[in-house]
Amino acid sequence: MKGPLIYYEIQDMYGSDLSSTKLASELRKSILDEIDLGFNVEVDFKDVRTVTTGWSRNVFGVIVKEKGEDFFKNHILVSNMSKFVRKSVLEGIGEMLEV
């Protein structure tokens, strides 16, 4: 990933337990807006305990489905995921790709 980086500290923004698909959709829009402005985005899950698959689907799954895996890999860095959070993120992306 090259270029300037915008940092999203998810726990500070949304708390440690993520389930609101409305907030997930707002985060997705914000991420895509930053990328449209020429930034890359780091989404940091430090201290996040739980993430529902629906939340992950609405943030990351929609981006991968609409923009493609290469776009995601080239512009978005997801960091500090626990095993549970990582599993939910991957399941959310997988669900969108199955549709």
N, C-alpha and C positions, 0 to 999 in steps of 0.2 A: 504494500500500500504506500503510494507516494502522495505527497501533498499535505496541506494543513489538516489537522485533526481536531474534531470537536468531541468533547468527552461528556458522556452521560453516566453519572453515578446513580444507578437505578434505586438503590436503597434510600438515598437521600431524597430522591424525587418522588418515589411511590411507596416506600416502606419495604419491609422484608418479606411480605406475603402478597403475591401478585395474582389477581384473578379478574379484575375489571377489564372487560373487553373494550369498553368505551375509552378508558385511559390507554389501553394498548393501541387502539386505532389512532389516538392523538399522538402517541409517541412515534408510531410509524410515519405519520404525516410529517412530524418534526424532523425525523431522520432523513426522509426523502427530500424535504425542503433544504436541509443543510447540504446534502449531496448535490442538489441542483445548483447551489451557490458555489460549488467547487471544493467543498470540504469532504473529508472522509470522517467516519464516525466510529468512536469506540464506545461500546455499551458494556459497562462494568457492573457485574453482578455481585461484587464483594458484599458480604453480610446479608444477601438475599437467601431466605430459607426455602420458600416454596414459590413455584410458578405453575399455574395451571396450563394445561395443553392449549386451552382456548386462548389464553393470553399470548402464548408463544405463537400460535397460529396467526393471530391478528397482527402481531408485530412482524415477525420474521417470515412466517409462511407466505403471507400475502406478498411481501417484497420478493421472495424467491420465485413465486409463481408469476408475478407480473413482470419482473425485471430479469430474472434468470440467475442461475447459480454463479456465473462468472461476475456479474454485477455485484452480487452480495459479497463474494470473496475479495473483490477489488476495492470495495468501498466501506465495508463494515467489519469491524473487529469486535468479537464478543469475548470478554475476559472474565476471569475469576468466578467461573461457574462451579458450583458444587456438583457432585455426581447426579443428584436429583434434578437440579436446574438444567444441567446439560441434557439429561434424558427428556425432560419436558420440551426444551427448545427443539431438539431433533424430532420428537414426535409431532410437534406443531408444524414444523416444516414438512415432514413426511405426509401428514394429513392433507395439506394443501396440494401437494404434488400428486396425490392419488385422485383428486377431484377432477 
